[in-house]
Amino acid sequence: MSDHDDYTDGDVNRIDDTEDRAATAIAVLEFCARQLADEPDAVEVSTRKVGSKVILDLRVSPDDMGRVIGRRGRTAQALRTVVGAAGARDGVVTSVDILD
């Protein structure tokens, strides 16, 4: 018997399965950020849930911030668009925050 067997849909005490629901979006963000970064081992993605939205927090090394954000934020906006599409595939509304 697993921890999830005691819970039913709509239960107010339901276990938060944010990472399970947003697995595709997390994988896409992590892959793209690692490809952009000079230090791919420094890339970290964490999740949190705010209402019905899943927020993906991206951390990269300080030297890679400019590469991930891009000129006028175009790379960051492209990341948000691609990750949003990946999340929609799993039925999750996502947002990407780039943290320093």
Backbone as numpy.savetxt, mean C-alpha at the origin, in Angstrom:
# Nx Ny Nz CAx CAy CAz Cx Cy Cz
-8.78 -25.41 14.21 -9.62 -24.23 14.21 -8.73 -22.99 14.21
-8.92 -22.10 13.25 -8.11 -20.89 13.17 -8.75 -19.76 13.95
-8.03 -18.65 14.08 -8.54 -17.49 14.80 -9.76 -16.88 14.13
-9.90 -17.07 12.81 -10.98 -16.46 12.04 -12.28 -17.25 12.11
-12.28 -18.48 12.64 -13.47 -19.32 12.64 -14.56 -18.78 13.55
-14.22 -17.99 14.55 -15.19 -17.47 15.51 -15.90 -16.22 15.01
-15.52 -15.69 13.88 -16.04 -14.42 13.41 -16.92 -14.60 12.18
-17.95 -13.79 12.08 -18.83 -13.80 10.92 -18.81 -12.43 10.29
-19.22 -12.36 9.02 -19.27 -11.07 8.35 -20.20 -10.12 9.09
-19.78 -8.89 9.25 -20.57 -7.89 9.93 -20.36 -7.86 11.43
-19.59 -8.76 11.98 -19.31 -8.79 13.41 -18.49 -7.56 13.76
-18.91 -6.82 14.77 -18.20 -5.59 15.14 -16.81 -5.88 15.69
-16.55 -7.09 16.11 -15.25 -7.47 16.64 -14.40 -8.19 15.60
-14.72 -8.00 14.35 -14.06 -8.70 13.27 -12.57 -8.41 13.22
-11.79 -9.41 12.93 -10.34 -9.26 12.80 -10.05 -8.45 11.53
-9.15 -7.48 11.64 -8.80 -6.65 10.50 -7.86 -7.40 9.57
-8.30 -7.65 8.36 -7.49 -8.38 7.39 -7.02 -7.45 6.27
-6.59 -6.25 6.65 -6.20 -5.22 5.69 -5.14 -5.73 4.71
-4.11 -6.38 5.20 -3.05 -6.85 4.31 -3.55 -7.92 3.35
-4.45 -8.78 3.81 -4.99 -9.81 2.92 -5.81 -9.19 1.81
-6.61 -8.18 2.14 -7.49 -7.56 1.16 -6.72 -6.74 0.14
-5.60 -6.17 0.53 -4.85 -5.27 -0.36 -3.54 -5.91 -0.83
-3.48 -7.21 -0.90 -2.23 -7.90 -1.22 -1.68 -7.50 -2.59
-2.54 -7.37 -3.59 -2.08 -7.00 -4.92 -1.53 -5.57 -4.92
-2.23 -4.66 -4.28 -1.79 -3.26 -4.23 -0.45 -3.14 -3.51
-0.28 -3.87 -2.42 0.98 -3.85 -1.67 2.12 -4.37 -2.54
1.88 -5.48 -3.23 2.92 -6.07 -4.08 3.30 -5.14 -5.22
2.32 -4.48 -5.82 2.60 -3.55 -6.93 3.40 -2.36 -6.44
3.00 -1.77 -5.31 3.72 -0.62 -4.77 5.15 -0.99 -4.41
5.31 -2.12 -3.74 6.65 -2.55 -3.35 7.53 -2.79 -4.58
7.00 -3.45 -5.59 7.77 -3.74 -6.80 8.18 -2.43 -7.49
7.23 -1.55 -7.71 7.53 -0.28 -8.41 8.54 0.56 -7.64
8.37 0.66 -6.33 9.28 1.47 -5.52 10.69 0.88 -5.53
10.79 -0.44 -5.47 12.12 -1.07 -5.52 12.80 -0.84 -6.87
12.02 -0.83 -7.94 12.60 -0.59 -9.27 13.09 0.85 -9.42
12.42 1.79 -8.78 12.81 3.20 -8.86 13.99 3.54 -7.96
14.11 2.83 -6.84 15.08 3.20 -5.80 16.50 2.72 -6.12
17.47 3.53 -5.71 18.88 3.11 -5.77 19.19 2.14 -4.64
18.44 2.25 -3.55 18.59 1.35 -2.40 17.29 0.57 -2.21
17.06 -0.48 -3.01 15.79 -1.21 -2.94 15.56 -1.91 -1.60
16.62 -2.22 -0.88 16.45 -2.88 0.42 15.87 -1.93 1.48
15.92 -0.64 1.24 15.40 0.35 2.18 13.90 0.60 1.99
13.31 0.04 0.95 11.89 0.25 0.66 11.05 -0.54 1.67
10.11 0.16 2.32 9.20 -0.46 3.28 7.77 -0.01 2.98
6.85 -0.95 2.97 5.44 -0.63 2.77 4.66 -1.16 3.98
3.91 -0.29 4.62 3.05 -0.70 5.73 1.63 -0.26 5.40
0.66 -0.89 6.05 -0.74 -0.57 5.76 -1.48 -0.17 7.02
-2.52 0.61 6.81 -3.44 0.95 7.88 -4.80 1.19 7.23
-5.82 0.99 8.00 -7.17 1.14 7.47 -7.81 2.37 8.07
-8.38 3.22 7.23 -9.09 4.41 7.67 -10.47 4.36 7.02
-11.46 4.07 7.80 -12.80 3.88 7.26 -12.81 2.67 6.35
-13.27 2.85 5.14 -13.29 1.74 4.19 -12.07 1.76 3.27
-11.18 2.73 3.46 -10.01 2.90 2.61 -8.77 2.27 3.25
-7.91 1.69 2.43 -6.64 1.14 2.90 -5.54 2.11 2.51
-4.81 2.61 3.48 -3.72 3.55 3.26 -2.41 2.75 3.25
-1.64 2.89 2.19 -0.34 2.25 2.08 0.72 3.31 2.34
1.51 3.11 3.38 2.58 4.05 3.73 3.88 3.53 3.12
4.50 4.35 2.30 5.75 3.99 1.63 6.90 4.76 2.25
7.93 4.02 2.64 9.16 4.64 3.15 10.31 4.19 2.26
11.13 5.15 1.86 12.33 4.87 1.08 13.48 5.63 1.74
14.70 5.34 1.30 15.84 6.07 1.86 15.74 7.55 1.46
16.30 8.44 2.27 16.23 9.87 1.95 16.78 10.21 0.57
17.79 9.48 0.11 18.36 9.74 -1.20 17.42 9.37 -2.34
16.47 8.49 -2.08 15.54 8.03 -3.12 14.22 8.80 -3.13
14.02 9.71 -2.20 12.74 10.43 -2.13 12.44 11.18 -3.43
13.42 11.85 -3.97 13.23 12.61 -5.20 12.86 11.71 -6.37
13.45 10.53 -6.43 13.15 9.59 -7.52 11.73 9.06 -7.42
11.27 8.81 -6.20 9.94 8.25 -6.00 8.86 9.32 -6.20
9.15 10.55 -5.82 8.18 11.63 -5.98 8.19 12.16 -7.41
9.37 12.34 -7.98 9.47 12.82 -9.35 9.26 14.31 -9.47
9.46 14.81 -10.67 9.26 16.25 -10.91 7.78 16.58 -10.83
7.51 17.60 -10.02 6.14 18.06 -9.80 5.22 16.94 -9.30
5.81 15.89 -8.72 5.01 14.82 -8.15 4.42 13.86 -9.16
4.93 13.90 -10.37 4.35 13.05 -11.44 4.58 11.57 -11.19
5.75 11.20 -10.71 6.01 9.78 -10.44 5.14 9.30 -9.29
5.00 10.12 -8.26 4.16 9.75 -7.12 2.70 9.59 -7.57
2.24 10.49 -8.42 0.87 10.39 -8.92 0.67 9.14 -9.77
1.68 8.80 -10.57 1.60 7.58 -11.38 1.56 6.35 -10.48
2.37 6.34 -9.42 2.35 5.24 -8.46 0.96 5.10 -7.83
0.38 6.21 -7.43 -0.95 6.18 -6.82 -2.00 5.64 -7.79
-1.89 6.00 -9.05 -2.84 5.52 -10.05 -2.72 4.02 -10.27
-1.50 3.53 -10.43 -1.27 2.11 -10.66 -1.68 1.29 -9.43
-1.33 1.76 -8.25 -1.68 1.05 -7.02 -3.19 1.08 -6.81
-3.83 2.19 -7.16 -5.28 2.27 -7.06 -5.96 1.25 -7.96
-5.43 1.07 -9.17 -5.98 0.08 -10.09 -5.77 -1.34 -9.56
-4.61 -1.59 -8.97 -4.33 -2.91 -8.39 -5.25 -3.18 -7.21
-5.51 -2.18 -6.40 -6.42 -2.34 -5.28 -7.84 -2.58 -5.74
-8.25 -1.88 -6.80 -9.60 -2.05 -7.34 -9.81 -3.47 -7.84
-8.75 -4.08 -8.32 -8.83 -5.48 -8.77 -9.26 -6.39 -7.63
-8.84 -6.06 -6.42 -9.20 -6.83 -5.23 -10.42 -6.25 -4.51
-11.01 -5.19 -5.07 -12.19 -4.58 -4.46 -11.87 -3.69 -3.28
-10.67 -3.07 -3.28 -10.24 -2.23 -2.17 -9.91 -0.83 -2.69
-10.36 0.19 -1.98 -9.98 1.56 -2.30 -8.69 1.85 -1.57
-7.67 2.29 -2.32 -6.36 2.51 -1.71 -5.90 3.95 -1.87
-4.95 4.31 -1.05 -4.28 5.59 -1.13 -2.82 5.35 -0.74
-1.91 6.08 -1.37 -0.48 5.92 -1.07 0.03 7.19 -0.42
0.64 7.05 0.76 1.32 8.15 1.44 2.82 7.86 1.40
3.58 8.83 0.94 5.05 8.68 0.92 5.57 9.42 2.14
6.16 8.65 3.05 6.62 9.19 4.32 8.12 9.43 4.32
8.53 10.49 5.01 9.96 10.75 5.14 10.48 10.29 6.47
